[in-house]
Amino acid sequence: MARQVVAHQNDSTSFEHCSLGQRYSRPTEIMDLLEVAVIIGPWNGANPHEVLARSKPKLEKMLKG
């Protein structure tokens, strides 16, 4: 999911819900994990989370820790 978020430079529960085709709570759990991993920024009200990993190479580096 992190790679999809970076590719689209968009992250919101509705984006993940549509992308995954799963119940609403699962995308919320995934967003929490992406936020903890500092791949997306913190909750921003009705706006999508800011995607902090701007490129695939940066994301891969973040995922490797």
Backbone as a chain_set.jsonl record, in Angstrom:
{"seq": "MARQVVAHQNDSTSFEHCSLGQRYSRPTEIMDLLEVAVIIGPWNGANPHEVLARSKPKLEKMLKG", "coords": {"N": [[0.822, -1.19, 0.0], [1.996, 1.217, 0.704], [3.655, 1.781, -1.472], [1.763, 2.289, -3.451], [0.516, 4.581, -2.464], [2.641, 6.419, -2.612], [3.105, 6.387, -5.381], [0.73, 7.538, -6.337], [0.716, 9.848, -4.911], [-1.147, 10.501, -2.94], [-3.173, 10.131, -0.105], [-5.777, 8.959, 1.673], [-8.53, 7.856, 3.677], [-10.691, 7.205, 2.048], [-9.475, 6.932, -0.465], [-7.798, 4.703, 0.013], [-9.751, 2.868, 0.747], [-11.212, 2.536, -1.63], [-9.139, 1.636, -3.287], [-8.321, -0.748, -2.071], [-10.679, -2.123, -1.75], [-11.853, -2.969, 0.589], [-13.312, -3.257, 3.917], [-14.078, -0.255, 5.795], [-12.545, 0.154, 8.141], [-10.047, -1.125, 7.867], [-8.411, 0.368, 5.933], [-8.013, 2.609, 7.58], [-6.465, 1.567, 9.64], [-4.174, 0.919, 8.162], [-3.373, 3.473, 7.344], [-2.669, 4.536, 9.825], [-0.399, 2.969, 10.371], [1.268, 3.766, 8.236], [1.622, 6.413, 8.938], [3.013, 6.189, 11.393], [5.345, 5.097, 10.406], [6.357, 7.266, 9.162], [5.794, 7.8, 6.504], [3.585, 9.039, 5.583], [2.137, 12.19, 6.535], [0.733, 13.58, 9.622], [-2.743, 13.21, 10.678], [-5.057, 15.375, 9.098], [-7.554, 16.658, 9.445], [-10.336, 16.993, 7.315], [-8.85, 16.868, 5.043], [-6.611, 15.099, 2.778], [-3.887, 13.041, 3.998], [-0.56, 14.348, 4.099], [1.787, 13.222, 1.786], [4.845, 12.099, 2.618], [6.971, 10.685, 1.607], [8.294, 11.278, -1.315], [9.164, 10.013, -3.612], [9.736, 6.846, -5.273], [12.364, 5.726, -4.808], [13.045, 7.088, -2.408], [11.042, 6.144, -0.723], [11.648, 3.39, -0.647], [14.083, 3.512, 0.698], [13.181, 4.503, 3.158], [11.569, 2.374, 3.976], [13.428, 0.375, 4.371], [14.634, 1.276, 6.582]], "CA": [[0.0, 0.0, 0.0], [2.874, 2.385, 0.748], [4.099, 2.073, -2.841], [0.623, 2.859, -4.173], [0.347, 5.936, -1.943], [3.708, 7.244, -3.186], [2.874, 6.484, -6.822], [-0.393, 8.449, -6.584], [0.908, 11.038, -4.072], [-2.438, 10.758, -2.314], [-3.547, 9.161, 0.909], [-6.949, 9.242, 2.489], [-9.228, 6.595, 3.922], [-11.526, 6.876, 0.889], [-8.557, 6.445, -1.502], [-7.399, 3.343, 0.363], [-10.945, 2.028, 0.727], [-11.488, 2.225, -3.035], [-8.007, 0.876, -3.823], [-8.275, -2.076, -1.478], [-11.977, -2.767, -1.817], [-12.1, -3.605, 1.878], [-14.114, -2.475, 4.857], [-13.516, 1.07, 6.074], [-11.589, 0.169, 9.256], [-8.72, -1.592, 7.438], [-7.611, 1.499, 5.447], [-7.65, 3.461, 8.711], [-5.339, 0.892, 10.291], [-3.017, 1.066, 7.274], [-2.941, 4.869, 7.432], [-1.978, 4.675, 11.109], [0.922, 2.367, 10.211], [2.051, 4.633, 7.347], [1.965, 7.613, 9.708], [4.049, 5.805, 12.344], [6.556, 4.874, 9.616], [6.684, 8.592, 8.622], [5.608, 7.8, 5.061], [2.598, 10.104, 5.427], [2.076, 13.107, 7.662], [-0.355, 13.34, 10.568], [-4.13, 13.479, 10.297], [-5.241, 16.781, 8.765], [-8.982, 16.924, 9.327], [-10.994, 16.442, 6.133], [-7.89, 16.825, 3.942], [-5.777, 13.899, 2.749], [-2.584, 13.119, 4.652], [0.544, 14.727, 3.222], [2.684, 12.113, 1.493], [6.192, 12.574, 2.917], [7.871, 9.985, 0.691], [7.954, 11.872, -2.613], [9.602, 9.191, -4.74], [9.898, 5.427, -4.956], [13.643, 5.461, -4.135], [12.981, 7.58, -1.03], [10.191, 5.22, 0.016], [12.398, 2.148, -0.419], [15.062, 3.81, 1.739], [12.429, 4.615, 4.404], [11.093, 1.047, 4.353], [14.566, -0.41, 4.83], [14.9, 1.771, 7.915]], "C": [[0.864, 1.25, 0.0], [3.327, 2.766, -0.649], [2.988, 2.712, -3.659], [0.384, 4.306, -3.739], [1.383, 6.872, -2.553], [3.486, 7.429, -4.684], [1.782, 7.501, -7.156], [-0.261, 9.774, -5.837], [-0.409, 11.473, -3.439], [-2.665, 9.704, -1.246], [-4.709, 9.689, 1.718], [-7.658, 7.917, 2.703], [-10.083, 6.223, 2.719], [-10.671, 6.357, -0.267], [-8.176, 4.997, -1.226], [-8.594, 2.387, 0.334], [-11.249, 1.6, -0.705], [-10.384, 1.352, -3.626], [-8.001, -0.56, -3.332], [-9.578, -2.84, -1.62], [-12.324, -3.502, -0.53], [-12.956, -2.706, 2.755], [-13.363, -1.209, 5.261], [-12.452, 1.05, 7.159], [-10.185, -0.25, 8.833], [-7.884, -0.452, 6.852], [-7.185, 2.437, 6.573], [-6.466, 2.869, 9.455], [-4.065, 1.056, 9.468], [-2.485, 2.489, 7.339], [-2.202, 5.123, 8.735], [-0.555, 4.12, 11.015], [1.826, 3.226, 9.322], [2.481, 5.909, 8.065], [3.085, 7.319, 10.703], [5.388, 5.615, 11.623], [7.053, 6.16, 8.951], [6.685, 8.584, 7.095], [4.561, 8.831, 4.685], [2.626, 10.974, 6.673], [0.89, 12.802, 8.558], [-1.724, 13.68, 9.974], [-4.325, 14.97, 10.127], [-6.715, 17.095, 8.543], [-9.574, 16.251, 8.096], [-10.049, 16.322, 4.939], [-7.108, 15.516, 3.95], [-4.481, 14.123, 3.533], [-1.548, 13.598, 3.637], [1.43, 13.503, 3.021], [4.107, 12.63, 1.645], [7.237, 11.895, 2.048], [7.491, 10.419, -0.722], [8.349, 11.044, -3.82], [9.741, 7.745, -4.306], [11.249, 5.134, -4.311], [13.65, 5.926, -2.674], [12.137, 6.634, -0.173], [10.954, 3.934, 0.338], [13.433, 2.345, 0.687], [14.376, 3.885, 3.11], [11.989, 3.235, 4.897], [12.22, 0.164, 4.88], [15.05, 0.056, 6.203], [16.194, 2.45, 8.095]], "O": [[0.509, 2.244, -0.634], [3.378, 3.95, -0.98], [3.254, 3.59, -4.48], [0.082, 5.16, -4.573], [1.054, 7.984, -2.964], [3.666, 8.533, -5.197], [1.891, 8.237, -8.137], [-1.019, 10.712, -6.086], [-0.739, 12.659, -3.409], [-2.383, 8.524, -1.456], [-4.622, 10.735, 2.361], [-7.405, 6.956, 1.977], [-10.196, 5.041, 2.394], [-11.087, 5.441, -0.976], [-8.224, 4.157, -2.125], [-8.455, 1.228, -0.059], [-11.513, 0.425, -0.959], [-10.668, 0.425, -4.385], [-7.709, -1.482, -4.094], [-9.583, -4.071, -1.611], [-13.004, -4.528, -0.553], [-13.279, -1.572, 2.402], [-12.148, -1.117, 5.083], [-11.527, 1.86, 7.108], [-9.213, 0.242, 9.406], [-6.726, -0.308, 7.244], [-6.095, 3.005, 6.517], [-5.558, 3.597, 9.857], [-2.994, 1.304, 10.022], [-1.272, 2.693, 7.383], [-1.209, 5.851, 8.75], [0.385, 4.732, 11.522], [3.009, 3.397, 9.617], [3.573, 6.424, 7.827], [4.011, 8.118, 10.842], [6.442, 5.937, 12.171], [8.065, 6.141, 8.251], [7.484, 9.279, 6.467], [4.624, 9.429, 3.611], [3.082, 10.547, 7.734], [0.126, 11.875, 8.289], [-1.841, 14.331, 8.936], [-3.814, 15.755, 10.925], [-7.074, 17.732, 7.552], [-9.337, 15.066, 7.861], [-10.417, 15.731, 3.924], [-6.955, 14.889, 4.998], [-4.039, 15.259, 3.705], [-1.65, 13.287, 2.451], [1.782, 12.824, 3.986], [4.533, 13.503, 0.889], [8.287, 12.478, 1.781], [6.477, 9.974, -1.259], [7.92, 11.334, -4.936], [9.851, 7.452, -3.116], [11.3, 4.365, -3.352], [14.193, 5.243, -1.806], [12.486, 6.357, 0.974], [10.907, 3.448, 1.468], [13.639, 1.458, 1.514], [14.914, 3.397, 4.104], [12.031, 2.959, 6.096], [11.995, -0.693, 5.734], [15.773, -0.659, 6.898], [16.505, 2.904, 9.196]]}, "num_chains": 1, "name": "protein.A"}
